[in-house]
């Protein structure tokens, strides 16, 4: 299931990859105690959620390197949240 094509798709479309994992595997169920935690992660922090699910499956329990991957995914999510305003013409100072 987790071939190179899935990893590339997860890097480009993390929400789609999480939905496919939910439909075809039980990895989300083993990573999260509640559906709502995974759903909130899917909604607000998709890269972090995907990294957490994959690291939980591949290194149960998540070891030191797995936490580095999850932290990097969190930084990518934060960059997506705050980098969007910088690229927007309305986020630039002096632009009316």
Gaussian input, Z-matrix of N, CA and C with variables (Angstrom, degrees):
# hf/3-21g

backbone

0 1
 N
 C     1     B1
 C     2     B2     1     A1
 N     3     B3     2     A2     1     D1
 C     4     B4     3     A3     2     D2
 C     5     B5     4     A4     3     D3
 N     6     B6     5     A5     4     D4
 C     7     B7     6     A6     5     D5
 C     8     B8     7     A7     6     D6
 N     9     B9     8     A8     7     D7
 C    10    B10     9     A9     8     D8
 C    11    B11    10    A10     9     D9
 N    12    B12    11    A11    10    D10
 C    13    B13    12    A12    11    D11
 C    14    B14    13    A13    12    D12
 N    15    B15    14    A14    13    D13
 C    16    B16    15    A15    14    D14
 C    17    B17    16    A16    15    D15
 N    18    B18    17    A17    16    D16
 C    19    B19    18    A18    17    D17
 C    20    B20    19    A19    18    D18
 N    21    B21    20    A20    19    D19
 C    22    B22    21    A21    20    D20
 C    23    B23    22    A22    21    D21
 N    24    B24    23    A23    22    D22
 C    25    B25    24    A24    23    D23
 C    26    B26    25    A25    24    D24
 N    27    B27    26    A26    25    D25
 C    28    B28    27    A27    26    D26
 C    29    B29    28    A28    27    D27
 N    30    B30    29    A29    28    D28
 C    31    B31    30    A30    29    D29
 C    32    B32    31    A31    30    D30
 N    33    B33    32    A32    31    D31
 C    34    B34    33    A33    32    D32
 C    35    B35    34    A34    33    D33
 N    36    B36    35    A35    34    D34
 C    37    B37    36    A36    35    D35
 C    38    B38    37    A37    36    D36
 N    39    B39    38    A38    37    D37
 C    40    B40    39    A39    38    D38
 C    41    B41    40    A40    39    D39
 N    42    B42    41    A41    40    D40
 C    43    B43    42    A42    41    D41
 C    44    B44    43    A43    42    D42
 N    45    B45    44    A44    43    D43
 C    46    B46    45    A45    44    D44
 C    47    B47    46    A46    45    D45
 N    48    B48    47    A47    46    D46
 C    49    B49    48    A48    47    D47
 C    50    B50    49    A49    48    D48
 N    51    B51    50    A50    49    D49
 C    52    B52    51    A51    50    D50
 C    53    B53    52    A52    51    D51
 N    54    B54    53    A53    52    D52
 C    55    B55    54    A54    53    D53
 C    56    B56    55    A55    54    D54
 N    57    B57    56    A56    55    D55
 C    58    B58    57    A57    56    D56
 C    59    B59    58    A58    57    D57
 N    60    B60    59    A59    58    D58
 C    61    B61    60    A60    59    D59
 C    62    B62    61    A61    60    D60
 N    63    B63    62    A62    61    D61
 C    64    B64    63    A63    62    D62
 C    65    B65    64    A64    63    D63
 N    66    B66    65    A65    64    D64
 C    67    B67    66    A66    65    D65
 C    68    B68    67    A67    66    D66
 N    69    B69    68    A68    67    D67
 C    70    B70    69    A69    68    D68
 C    71    B71    70    A70    69    D69
 N    72    B72    71    A71    70    D70
 C    73    B73    72    A72    71    D71
 C    74    B74    73    A73    72    D72
 N    75    B75    74    A74    73    D73
 C    76    B76    75    A75    74    D74
 C    77    B77    76    A76    75    D75
 N    78    B78    77    A77    76    D76
 C    79    B79    78    A78    77    D77
 C    80    B80    79    A79    78    D78
 N    81    B81    80    A80    79    D79
 C    82    B82    81    A81    80    D80
 C    83    B83    82    A82    81    D81
 N    84    B84    83    A83    82    D82
 C    85    B85    84    A84    83    D83
 C    86    B86    85    A85    84    D84
 N    87    B87    86    A86    85    D85
 C    88    B88    87    A87    86    D86
 C    89    B89    88    A88    87    D87
 N    90    B90    89    A89    88    D88
 C    91    B91    90    A90    89    D89
 C    92    B92    91    A91    90    D90
 N    93    B93    92    A92    91    D91
 C    94    B94    93    A93    92    D92
 C    95    B95    94    A94    93    D93
 N    96    B96    95    A95    94    D94
 C    97    B97    96    A96    95    D95
 C    98    B98    97    A97    96    D96
 N    99    B99    98    A98    97    D97
 C   100   B100    99    A99    98    D98
 C   101   B101   100   A100    99    D99
 N   102   B102   101   A101   100   D100
 C   103   B103   102   A102   101   D101
 C   104   B104   103   A103   102   D102
 N   105   B105   104   A104   103   D103
 C   106   B106   105   A105   104   D104
 C   107   B107   106   A106   105   D105
 N   108   B108   107   A107   106   D106
 C   109   B109   108   A108   107   D107
 C   110   B110   109   A109   108   D108
 N   111   B111   110   A110   109   D109
 C   112   B112   111   A111   110   D110
 C   113   B113   112   A112   111   D111
 N   114   B114   113   A113   112   D112
 C   115   B115   114   A114   113   D113
 C   116   B116   115   A115   114   D114
 N   117   B117   116   A116   115   D115
 C   118   B118   117   A117   116   D116
 C   119   B119   118   A118   117   D117
 N   120   B120   119   A119   118   D118
 C   121   B121   120   A120   119   D119
 C   122   B122   121   A121   120   D120
 N   123   B123   122   A122   121   D121
 C   124   B124   123   A123   122   D122
 C   125   B125   124   A124   123   D123
 N   126   B126   125   A125   124   D124
 C   127   B127   126   A126   125   D125
 C   128   B128   127   A127   126   D126
 N   129   B129   128   A128   127   D127
 C   130   B130   129   A129   128   D128
 C   131   B131   130   A130   129   D129
 N   132   B132   131   A131   130   D130
 C   133   B133   132   A132   131   D131
 C   134   B134   133   A133   132   D132
 N   135   B135   134   A134   133   D133
 C   136   B136   135   A135   134   D134
 C   137   B137   136   A136   135   D135
 N   138   B138   137   A137   136   D136
 C   139   B139   138   A138   137   D137
 C   140   B140   139   A139   138   D138
 N   141   B141   140   A140   139   D139
 C   142   B142   141   A141   140   D140
 C   143   B143   142   A142   141   D141
 N   144   B144   143   A143   142   D142
 C   145   B145   144   A144   143   D143
 C   146   B146   145   A145   144   D144
 N   147   B147   146   A146   145   D145
 C   148   B148   147   A147   146   D146
 C   149   B149   148   A148   147   D147
 N   150   B150   149   A149   148   D148
 C   151   B151   150   A150   149   D149
 C   152   B152   151   A151   150   D150
 N   153   B153   152   A152   151   D151
 C   154   B154   153   A153   152   D152
 C   155   B155   154   A154   153   D153
 N   156   B156   155   A155   154   D154
 C   157   B157   156   A156   155   D155
 C   158   B158   157   A157   156   D156
 N   159   B159   158   A158   157   D157
 C   160   B160   159   A159   158   D158
 C   161   B161   160   A160   159   D159
 N   162   B162   161   A161   160   D160
 C   163   B163   162   A162   161   D161
 C   164   B164   163   A163   162   D162
 N   165   B165   164   A164   163   D163
 C   166   B166   165   A165   164   D164
 C   167   B167   166   A166   165   D165
 N   168   B168   167   A167   166   D166
 C   169   B169   168   A168   167   D167
 C   170   B170   169   A169   168   D168
 N   171   B171   170   A170   169   D169
 C   172   B172   171   A171   170   D170
 C   173   B173   172   A172   171   D171
 N   174   B174   173   A173   172   D172
 C   175   B175   174   A174   173   D173
 C   176   B176   175   A175   174   D174
 N   177   B177   176   A176   175   D175
 C   178   B178   177   A177   176   D176
 C   179   B179   178   A178   177   D177
 N   180   B180   179   A179   178   D178
 C   181   B181   180   A180   179   D179
 C   182   B182   181   A181   180   D180
 N   183   B183   182   A182   181   D181
 C   184   B184   183   A183   182   D182
 C   185   B185   184   A184   183   D183
 N   186   B186   185   A185   184   D184
 C   187   B187   186   A186   185   D185
 C   188   B188   187   A187   186   D186
 N   189   B189   188   A188   187   D187
 C   190   B190   189   A189   188   D188
 C   191   B191   190   A190   189   D189
 N   192   B192   191   A191   190   D190
 C   193   B193   192   A192   191   D191
 C   194   B194   193   A193   192   D192
 N   195   B195   194   A194   193   D193
 C   196   B196   195   A195   194   D194
 C   197   B197   196   A196   195   D195
 N   198   B198   197   A197   196   D196
 C   199   B199   198   A198   197   D197
 C   200   B200   199   A199   198   D198
 N   201   B201   200   A200   199   D199
 C   202   B202   201   A201   200   D200
 C   203   B203   202   A202   201   D201
 N   204   B204   203   A203   202   D202
 C   205   B205   204   A204   203   D203
 C   206   B206   205   A205   204   D204
 N   207   B207   206   A206   205   D205
 C   208   B208   207   A207   206   D206
 C   209   B209   208   A208   207   D207
 N   210   B210   209   A209   208   D208
 C   211   B211   210   A210   209   D209
 C   212   B212   211   A211   210   D210
 N   213   B213   212   A212   211   D211
 C   214   B214   213   A213   212   D212
 C   215   B215   214   A214   213   D213
 N   216   B216   215   A215   214   D214
 C   217   B217   216   A216   215   D215
 C   218   B218   217   A217   216   D216
 N   219   B219   218   A218   217   D217
 C   220   B220   219   A219   218   D218
 C   221   B221   220   A220   219   D219
 N   222   B222   221   A221   220   D220
 C   223   B223   222   A222   221   D221
 C   224   B224   223   A223   222   D222
 N   225   B225   224   A224   223   D223
 C   226   B226   225   A225   224   D224
 C   227   B227   226   A226   225   D225
 N   228   B228   227   A227   226   D226
 C   229   B229   228   A228   227   D227
 C   230   B230   229   A229   228   D228
 N   231   B231   230   A230   229   D229
 C   232   B232   231   A231   230   D230
 C   233   B233   232   A232   231   D231
 N   234   B234   233   A233   232   D232
 C   235   B235   234   A234   233   D233
 C   236   B236   235   A235   234   D234
 N   237   B237   236   A236   235   D235
 C   238   B238   237   A237   236   D236
 C   239   B239   238   A238   237   D237
 N   240   B240   239   A239   238   D238
 C   241   B241   240   A240   239   D239
 C   242   B242   241   A241   240   D240
 N   243   B243   242   A242   241   D241
 C   244   B244   243   A243   242   D242
 C   245   B245   244   A244   243   D243
 N   246   B246   245   A245   244   D244
 C   247   B247   246   A246   245   D245
 C   248   B248   247   A247   246   D246
 N   249   B249   248   A248   247   D247
 C   250   B250   249   A249   248   D248
 C   251   B251   250   A250   249   D249
 N   252   B252   251   A251   250   D250
 C   253   B253   252   A252   251   D251
 C   254   B254   253   A253   252   D252
 N   255   B255   254   A254   253   D253
 C   256   B256   255   A255   254   D254
 C   257   B257   256   A256   255   D255
 N   258   B258   257   A257   256   D256
 C   259   B259   258   A258   257   D257
 C   260   B260   259   A259   258   D258
 N   261   B261   260   A260   259   D259
 C   262   B262   261   A261   260   D260
 C   263   B263   262   A262   261   D261
 N   264   B264   263   A263   262   D262
 C   265   B265   264   A264   263   D263
 C   266   B266   265   A265   264   D264
 N   267   B267   266   A266   265   D265
 C   268   B268   267   A267   266   D266
 C   269   B269   268   A268   267   D267
 N   270   B270   269   A269   268   D268
 C   271   B271   270   A270   269   D269
 C   272   B272   271   A271   270   D270
 N   273   B273   272   A272   271   D271
 C   274   B274   273   A273   272   D272
 C   275   B275   274   A274   273   D273
 N   276   B276   275   A275   274   D274
 C   277   B277   276   A276   275   D275
 C   278   B278   277   A277   276   D276
 N   279   B279   278   A278   277   D277
 C   280   B280   279   A279   278   D278
 C   281   B281   280   A280   279   D279
 N   282   B282   281   A281   280   D280
 C   283   B283   282   A282   281   D281
 C   284   B284   283   A283   282   D282
 N   285   B285   284   A284   283   D283
 C   286   B286   285   A285   284   D284
 C   287   B287   286   A286   285   D285

   B1=1.4562
   B2=1.5134
   B3=1.3126
   B4=1.4621
   B5=1.5203
   B6=1.2878
   B7=1.4475
   B8=1.5168
   B9=1.2893
   B10=1.4630
   B11=1.5320
   B12=1.3109
   B13=1.4588
   B14=1.5306
   B15=1.3302
   B16=1.4594
   B17=1.5279
   B18=1.3253
   B19=1.4644
   B20=1.5265
   B21=1.3146
   B22=1.4637
   B23=1.5238
   B24=1.3240
   B25=1.4495
   B26=1.5257
   B27=1.3195
   B28=1.4524
   B29=1.5070
   B30=1.3207
   B31=1.4596
   B32=1.5202
   B33=1.3184
   B34=1.4590
   B35=1.5222
   B36=1.3212
   B37=1.4653
   B38=1.5250
   B39=1.3238
   B40=1.4704
   B41=1.5200
   B42=1.3225
   B43=1.4647
   B44=1.5325
   B45=1.3092
   B46=1.4609
   B47=1.5235
   B48=1.3227
   B49=1.4597
   B50=1.5279
   B51=1.3240
   B52=1.4635
   B53=1.5244
   B54=1.3293
   B55=1.4691
   B56=1.5229
   B57=1.3287
   B58=1.4673
   B59=1.5188
   B60=1.3401
   B61=1.4638
   B62=1.5218
   B63=1.3161
   B64=1.4728
   B65=1.5277
   B66=1.3309
   B67=1.4662
   B68=1.5239
   B69=1.3373
   B70=1.4615
   B71=1.5224
   B72=1.3321
   B73=1.4718
   B74=1.5239
   B75=1.3092
   B76=1.4591
   B77=1.5313
   B78=1.3120
   B79=1.4589
   B80=1.5212
   B81=1.3252
   B82=1.4651
   B83=1.5217
   B84=1.3050
   B85=1.4594
   B86=1.5238
   B87=1.3247
   B88=1.4622
   B89=1.5227
   B90=1.3213
   B91=1.4616
   B92=1.5241
   B93=1.3146
   B94=1.4560
   B95=1.5282
   B96=1.3268
   B97=1.4570
   B98=1.5178
   B99=1.3308
   B100=1.4550
   B101=1.5222
   B102=1.3222
   B103=1.4564
   B104=1.5252
   B105=1.3184
   B106=1.4630
   B107=1.5203
   B108=1.3111
   B109=1.4636
   B110=1.5224
   B111=1.3237
   B112=1.4597
   B113=1.5152
   B114=1.3333
   B115=1.4644
   B116=1.5300
   B117=1.3153
   B118=1.4698
   B119=1.5205
   B120=1.3321
   B121=1.4577
   B122=1.5161
   B123=1.3259
   B124=1.4673
   B125=1.5159
   B126=1.3262
   B127=1.4466
   B128=1.5293
   B129=1.3216
   B130=1.4625
   B131=1.5340
   B132=1.3082
   B133=1.4669
   B134=1.5330
   B135=1.3347
   B136=1.4734
   B137=1.5263
   B138=1.3287
   B139=1.4673
   B140=1.5306
   B141=1.3228
   B142=1.4561
   B143=1.5190
   B144=1.3180
   B145=1.4605
   B146=1.5226
   B147=1.3224
   B148=1.4648
   B149=1.5303
   B150=1.3234
   B151=1.4617
   B152=1.5223
   B153=1.3334
   B154=1.4693
   B155=1.5248
   B156=1.3254
   B157=1.4688
   B158=1.5268
   B159=1.3225
   B160=1.4684
   B161=1.5208
   B162=1.3315
   B163=1.4584
   B164=1.5244
   B165=1.3238
   B166=1.4637
   B167=1.5258
   B168=1.3117
   B169=1.4647
   B170=1.5312
   B171=1.3074
   B172=1.4646
   B173=1.5138
   B174=1.3213
   B175=1.4566
   B176=1.5079
   B177=1.3160
   B178=1.4550
   B179=1.5207
   B180=1.3016
   B181=1.4639
   B182=1.5208
   B183=1.3208
   B184=1.4642
   B185=1.5226
   B186=1.3301
   B187=1.4601
   B188=1.5253
   B189=1.3310
   B190=1.4640
   B191=1.5163
   B192=1.3372
   B193=1.4570
   B194=1.5231
   B195=1.3129
   B196=1.4682
   B197=1.5144
   B198=1.3251
   B199=1.4665
   B200=1.5189
   B201=1.3270
   B202=1.4706
   B203=1.5242
   B204=1.3195
   B205=1.4659
   B206=1.5322
   B207=1.3314
   B208=1.4638
   B209=1.5284
   B210=1.3267
   B211=1.4710
   B212=1.5216
   B213=1.3318
   B214=1.4593
   B215=1.5305
   B216=1.3281
   B217=1.4646
   B218=1.5218
   B219=1.3395
   B220=1.4591
   B221=1.5225
   B222=1.3166
   B223=1.4671
   B224=1.5287
   B225=1.3013
   B226=1.4735
   B227=1.5284
   B228=1.3318
   B229=1.4613
   B230=1.5248
   B231=1.3173
   B232=1.4699
   B233=1.5221
   B234=1.3212
   B235=1.4618
   B236=1.5167
   B237=1.3305
   B238=1.4661
   B239=1.5178
   B240=1.3219
   B241=1.4591
   B242=1.5188
   B243=1.3374
   B244=1.4597
   B245=1.5239
   B246=1.3078
   B247=1.4528
   B248=1.5098
   B249=1.3035
   B250=1.4507
   B251=1.5203
   B252=1.3107
   B253=1.4689
   B254=1.5198
   B255=1.2942
   B256=1.4552
   B257=1.5237
   B258=1.3192
   B259=1.4643
   B260=1.5210
   B261=1.3256
   B262=1.4544
   B263=1.5219
   B264=1.3316
   B265=1.4759
   B266=1.5251
   B267=1.3263
   B268=1.4600
   B269=1.5156
   B270=1.3164
   B271=1.4650
   B272=1.5116
   B273=1.3336
   B274=1.4523
   B275=1.5225
   B276=1.3241
   B277=1.4627
   B278=1.5300
   B279=1.2933
   B280=1.4492
   B281=1.5070
   B282=1.3129
   B283=1.4619
   B284=1.5349
   B285=1.3015
   B286=1.4719
   B287=1.4922
   A1=111.10
   A2=117.78
   A3=119.94
   A4=110.48
   A5=115.44
   A6=120.00
   A7=110.54
   A8=115.83
   A9=120.89
   A10=111.67
   A11=117.05
   A12=120.02
   A13=111.48
   A14=117.21
   A15=120.52
   A16=110.97
   A17=117.98
   A18=120.53
   A19=111.43
   A20=117.09
   A21=119.93
   A22=110.00
   A23=117.21
   A24=120.06
   A25=110.86
   A26=117.81
   A27=121.38
   A28=112.69
   A29=116.77
   A30=119.88
   A31=111.60
   A32=117.50
   A33=121.02
   A34=111.10
   A35=117.49
   A36=122.70
   A37=109.44
   A38=118.78
   A39=118.95
   A40=113.52
   A41=117.99
   A42=119.42
   A43=110.98
   A44=117.04
   A45=120.32
   A46=110.66
   A47=116.87
   A48=120.04
   A49=110.99
   A50=118.04
   A51=120.89
   A52=110.72
   A53=116.91
   A54=120.36
   A55=110.28
   A56=117.60
   A57=119.88
   A58=111.68
   A59=116.75
   A60=119.09
   A61=110.71
   A62=116.75
   A63=120.22
   A64=111.36
   A65=116.63
   A66=120.17
   A67=113.34
   A68=117.51
   A69=120.05
   A70=115.52
   A71=118.18
   A72=120.10
   A73=108.58
   A74=115.96
   A75=120.91
   A76=110.88
   A77=117.76
   A78=121.80
   A79=112.08
   A80=117.82
   A81=120.00
   A82=110.43
   A83=117.02
   A84=120.61
   A85=111.57
   A86=117.06
   A87=119.38
   A88=111.85
   A89=117.75
   A90=120.22
   A91=112.70
   A92=117.38
   A93=121.89
   A94=110.45
   A95=116.24
   A96=121.13
   A97=111.77
   A98=116.32
   A99=120.80
   A100=109.91
   A101=115.39
   A102=120.17
   A103=110.56
   A104=116.55
   A105=121.05
   A106=112.40
   A107=118.48
   A108=120.50
   A109=109.78
   A110=116.62
   A111=120.21
   A112=112.61
   A113=117.00
   A114=120.90
   A115=111.01
   A116=117.74
   A117=120.69
   A118=110.13
   A119=116.79
   A120=119.84
   A121=111.79
   A122=116.88
   A123=121.07
   A124=110.93
   A125=116.55
   A126=121.59
   A127=112.51
   A128=117.88
   A129=121.25
   A130=114.72
   A131=118.64
   A132=122.47
   A133=110.55
   A134=117.67
   A135=118.54
   A136=114.14
   A137=118.26
   A138=119.19
   A139=110.93
   A140=116.84
   A141=120.56
   A142=110.84
   A143=116.89
   A144=120.88
   A145=111.29
   A146=116.34
   A147=120.04
   A148=110.80
   A149=117.27
   A150=120.22
   A151=111.23
   A152=116.79
   A153=120.10
   A154=111.12
   A155=116.85
   A156=120.41
   A157=110.12
   A158=117.28
   A159=120.01
   A160=111.79
   A161=117.90
   A162=120.14
   A163=111.34
   A164=117.71
   A165=120.21
   A166=110.75
   A167=116.46
   A168=120.13
   A169=111.40
   A170=117.04
   A171=120.37
   A172=113.24
   A173=118.94
   A174=120.96
   A175=110.97
   A176=117.30
   A177=121.06
   A178=109.60
   A179=121.35
   A180=128.88
   A181=110.67
   A182=114.89
   A183=119.96
   A184=108.63
   A185=116.40
   A186=121.15
   A187=110.31
   A188=117.70
   A189=122.28
   A190=113.86
   A191=117.94
   A192=120.07
   A193=110.98
   A194=117.01
   A195=120.33
   A196=111.55
   A197=116.93
   A198=119.74
   A199=111.67
   A200=117.65
   A201=120.60
   A202=109.71
   A203=117.44
   A204=121.66
   A205=110.56
   A206=117.36
   A207=120.99
   A208=110.18
   A209=117.62
   A210=120.81
   A211=111.26
   A212=117.43
   A213=120.38
   A214=110.79
   A215=116.81
   A216=120.61
   A217=110.57
   A218=117.50
   A219=120.83
   A220=110.63
   A221=117.16
   A222=120.34
   A223=111.43
   A224=117.30
   A225=120.83
   A226=109.99
   A227=117.19
   A228=120.00
   A229=111.46
   A230=117.17
   A231=120.53
   A232=109.77
   A233=117.45
   A234=120.90
   A235=112.16
   A236=116.45
   A237=119.25
   A238=111.42
   A239=117.09
   A240=120.01
   A241=112.11
   A242=116.95
   A243=120.20
   A244=112.85
   A245=118.66
   A246=121.37
   A247=113.21
   A248=117.14
   A249=121.03
   A250=111.29
   A251=118.08
   A252=121.53
   A253=110.61
   A254=117.07
   A255=119.96
   A256=111.37
   A257=117.37
   A258=120.89
   A259=112.44
   A260=116.64
   A261=120.51
   A262=110.15
   A263=118.46
   A264=119.51
   A265=111.52
   A266=117.67
   A267=120.46
   A268=112.23
   A269=117.53
   A270=120.72
   A271=113.27
   A272=117.47
   A273=119.97
   A274=110.64
   A275=117.13
   A276=118.89
   A277=110.83
   A278=116.05
   A279=120.95
   A280=114.43
   A281=117.06
   A282=121.62
   A283=107.83
   A284=116.17
   A285=117.51
   A286=110.50
   D1=-44.98
   D2=-175.21
   D3=-95.61
   D4=73.34
   D5=175.58
   D6=-91.37
   D7=-173.20
   D8=-179.50
   D9=-63.24
   D10=-36.31
   D11=179.25
   D12=-63.17
   D13=-40.19
   D14=178.36
   D15=-66.30
   D16=-39.39
   D17=179.22
   D18=-66.16
   D19=-39.54
   D20=176.97
   D21=-66.64
   D22=-42.28
   D23=178.17
   D24=-64.37
   D25=-37.69
   D26=177.55
   D27=-66.50
   D28=-32.10
   D29=177.63
   D30=-72.46
   D31=-31.93
   D32=-178.21
   D33=-91.82
   D34=-41.73
   D35=-177.30
   D36=-126.98
   D37=77.60
   D38=-174.65
   D39=-66.85
   D40=-33.93
   D41=-179.86
   D42=-66.80
   D43=-39.32
   D44=176.96
   D45=-64.68
   D46=-39.73
   D47=178.93
   D48=-64.86
   D49=-38.58
   D50=178.17
   D51=-65.72
   D52=-41.01
   D53=178.12
   D54=-63.83
   D55=-42.03
   D56=178.34
   D57=-64.86
   D58=-37.64
   D59=175.74
   D60=-64.53
   D61=-37.95
   D62=178.65
   D63=-66.21
   D64=-38.69
   D65=-177.24
   D66=-75.25
   D67=-38.05
   D68=-169.62
   D69=-110.27
   D70=-8.04
   D71=178.42
   D72=-135.75
   D73=175.56
   D74=173.71
   D75=-109.60
   D76=20.88
   D77=-175.92
   D78=-64.82
   D79=-38.22
   D80=178.50
   D81=-65.76
   D82=-36.26
   D83=179.67
   D84=-66.70
   D85=-36.24
   D86=179.31
   D87=-78.71
   D88=-26.28
   D89=-178.54
   D90=-80.47
   D91=-35.26
   D92=-174.76
   D93=-120.13
   D94=142.49
   D95=178.18
   D96=-74.64
   D97=-29.52
   D98=-175.69
   D99=-129.04
   D100=148.64
   D101=176.02
   D102=-62.48
   D103=-35.86
   D104=-174.05
   D105=-67.39
   D106=-32.95
   D107=177.00
   D108=-64.46
   D109=-45.04
   D110=176.41
   D111=-64.49
   D112=-37.37
   D113=179.97
   D114=-67.51
   D115=-43.12
   D116=177.80
   D117=-64.83
   D118=-38.77
   D119=174.92
   D120=-63.95
   D121=-40.84
   D122=177.49
   D123=-62.61
   D124=-36.51
   D125=-176.59
   D126=-75.33
   D127=-44.74
   D128=-171.84
   D129=-106.26
   D130=-35.57
   D131=-176.74
   D132=-131.07
   D133=71.64
   D134=-173.55
   D135=-67.59
   D136=-39.48
   D137=-179.75
   D138=-66.85
   D139=-40.61
   D140=178.57
   D141=-64.76
   D142=-42.45
   D143=179.47
   D144=-63.76
   D145=-44.83
   D146=178.99
   D147=-63.61
   D148=-43.37
   D149=178.79
   D150=-63.75
   D151=-40.73
   D152=179.47
   D153=-63.52
   D154=-43.52
   D155=-179.96
   D156=-63.75
   D157=-45.67
   D158=-178.84
   D159=-66.86
   D160=-42.46
   D161=179.59
   D162=-69.28
   D163=-32.70
   D164=176.14
   D165=-66.43
   D166=-37.19
   D167=-179.50
   D168=-74.49
   D169=-40.39
   D170=-174.31
   D171=-85.55
   D172=-23.61
   D173=-178.58
   D174=-137.57
   D175=68.04
   D176=-174.39
   D177=-85.54
   D178=115.73
   D179=-3.80
   D180=-75.62
   D181=165.57
   D182=-177.73
   D183=-65.34
   D184=125.54
   D185=-179.44
   D186=-94.29
   D187=-171.30
   D188=-175.58
   D189=-58.90
   D190=-45.59
   D191=-178.86
   D192=-68.19
   D193=-33.85
   D194=176.61
   D195=-62.79
   D196=-38.81
   D197=177.27
   D198=-68.12
   D199=-30.29
   D200=175.06
   D201=-64.80
   D202=-42.39
   D203=178.00
   D204=-63.57
   D205=-43.05
   D206=179.63
   D207=-65.66
   D208=-40.52
   D209=178.09
   D210=-64.87
   D211=-39.05
   D212=176.88
   D213=-64.28
   D214=-41.04
   D215=177.47
   D216=-63.73
   D217=-36.53
   D218=176.68
   D219=-63.73
   D220=-41.13
   D221=176.90
   D222=-63.96
   D223=-36.64
   D224=176.01
   D225=-64.54
   D226=-42.75
   D227=177.66
   D228=-63.14
   D229=-44.17
   D230=178.43
   D231=-63.04
   D232=-39.57
   D233=176.34
   D234=-62.67
   D235=-36.83
   D236=176.84
   D237=-67.61
   D238=-39.25
   D239=-179.72
   D240=-67.06
   D241=-47.23
   D242=-173.93
   D243=-93.42
   D244=-18.38
   D245=177.89
   D246=-77.16
   D247=-19.90
   D248=-179.05
   D249=-67.15
   D250=-39.95
   D251=179.40
   D252=-66.20
   D253=-32.77
   D254=-179.70
   D255=-69.15
   D256=-35.99
   D257=-179.89
   D258=-81.00
   D259=-19.23
   D260=-178.62
   D261=-75.48
   D262=139.02
   D263=179.19
   D264=-65.72
   D265=-22.32
   D266=-179.88
   D267=-82.68
   D268=-14.75
   D269=179.80
   D270=-87.42
   D271=-7.34
   D272=-178.16
   D273=-81.84
   D274=137.46
   D275=177.74
   D276=-67.84
   D277=139.93
   D278=178.94
   D279=85.95
   D280=0.56
   D281=-179.85
   D282=-97.59
   D283=119.88
   D284=-176.76
   D285=-110.02

